[in-house]
Amino acid sequence: MQRLIFIFFLFFSSIQINYAQSLYNFTDVDSLTYRFYNEQKWDSLILFSKQAIENNIDYYYLRMRTGIAYYELKSFRKSAKQFEQALKFNSVDVVASEYLYFSYIFSGQNEKAVLLSNSFPLSLKEKLKLDKFKLIDEVYIEGGPTLGNNPYIERNGPNNNQNIILKEDELTNDVRYFSLGLRHRLTKRISIFHSASTIDIGKTQIFDVYDGQITNDYRIFQRQYYINAGIYLGKGFIITPAYHLINVNYDKLEFSFDNNDKLFLEQINYNPNEHVFSLSLKKDIGNFDVTLNGSYAKLNNNIFTQEGITFTFFPKSNLNYYINLPFVFQQNSMRQNIIIDPMIGIRLNNKIWVEGNYTFGHLNNYVEKNAYIVYNINDNILSRKGLSLLFNINKNIQFSLIYQHLKKENTRLIVEKDKEPKIINTKYFINHTIIGGIKWTL
């Protein structure tokens, strides 16, 4: 009986194999995919070509037709994979190379596109205007204010609490930001981006003492230089070391006590240099980009480290929709903090994208975008939500407008008779940041 069952099994298996072989042979596959291609039945072409490849039928024109089908459906990451395979059959084919180049560009894989273009023949470079050496590839200019309703904390006259010697509140009034950045292509695998920026911050100190109140307005001036090097390692890996130097300069009042416990207020100048070192490693995996990052920052007389991972998902295999989800673990000697910053981007039409994000976690001394942005102001930032608009004026110029809603919390320093300073939270307030920018691709 077992022998009979085994014979039937072999018989039906051979029928299935012969049927599959009869359905998926080179002649029929080539004829049917060519027909789907001419009729522009892209979904049918993709489905049938997948089945043919699974049955070990694979050749140049099959990959080209499938790649063009994905390309016409604007699934550029998937089309890129097909053109990569097509070039393995014919490495000098300019049609496959051009399709692959634009598949990389339209899916945000610019480093791959640059590396590929270096192998183009002169005729294709001239056609795509890629043959010219440029000292500067891109220019970035951005800037704008931060405004808010930081409240003047209510008081009932002089400090009448006999146990409290001093109360100090420090308010942030306004912030002004400007940055100029340049990108240079050093080699086919290495690009350098660097920027110089200024941040001008208005602050107010309010001291409550026994005999009244003292107010001091002052400004913090920050001069910053940032640089990173994007290095394409191949096979979708990009490593990017970065460094951010921040020079801070301001004069503010500081309190002290003499030997007789008399309180003194003295204006002191501060001019420290703060440093941030950062490193990221990105890998594209199908419709995902995965980025590992870490940073070491010396800010406000403390050391902060961050480790994180970011997942970027392109559901349609293009830039029409994308989801960015960073997870960051921040710590110093006193506390630990987890920050999650989901962002969704949508392409509204051929020229306009809109992005929205909400940040969970405290952003004090937080570093993001591979240390390009550093939150080193001593404001207690509880949450952030934002909306960005990206508008391509033409193929060389992009305009951006960024709005951020920052929820912050005032802190108050209290000194009692034991001379030990204590910090307490007081009131919530909101800051509004508006940044406009232009990216010019030369």
Secondary structure as GFF3:
##gff-version 3
##sequence-region A 1 442
A	DSSP	alpha_helix	2	23	.	.	.	ID=ss1
A	DSSP	alpha_helix	26	38	.	.	.	ID=ss2
A	DSSP	alpha_helix	42	54	.	.	.	ID=ss3
A	DSSP	alpha_helix	60	72	.	.	.	ID=ss4
A	DSSP	alpha_helix	76	89	.	.	.	ID=ss5
A	DSSP	alpha_helix	94	106	.	.	.	ID=ss6
A	DSSP	alpha_helix	110	117	.	.	.	ID=ss7
A	DSSP	alpha_helix	122	127	.	.	.	ID=ss8
A	DSSP	beta_strand	138	148	.	.	.	ID=ss9
A	DSSP	beta_strand	164	185	.	.	.	ID=ss10
A	DSSP	beta_strand	190	209	.	.	.	ID=ss11
A	DSSP	beta_strand	212	234	.	.	.	ID=ss12
A	DSSP	beta_strand	237	257	.	.	.	ID=ss13
A	DSSP	beta_strand	263	270	.	.	.	ID=ss14
A	DSSP	beta_strand	273	285	.	.	.	ID=ss15
A	DSSP	beta_strand	288	299	.	.	.	ID=ss16
A	DSSP	beta_strand	302	313	.	.	.	ID=ss17
A	DSSP	beta_strand	321	331	.	.	.	ID=ss18
A	DSSP	beta_strand	336	340	.	.	.	ID=ss19
A	DSSP	beta_strand	343	347	.	.	.	ID=ss20
A	DSSP	beta_strand	352	360	.	.	.	ID=ss21
A	DSSP	beta_strand	366	368	.	.	.	ID=ss22
A	DSSP	beta_strand	373	375	.	.	.	ID=ss23
A	DSSP	beta_strand	380	392	.	.	.	ID=ss24
A	DSSP	beta_strand	397	416	.	.	.	ID=ss25
A	DSSP	beta_strand	421	441	.	.	.	ID=ss26
###
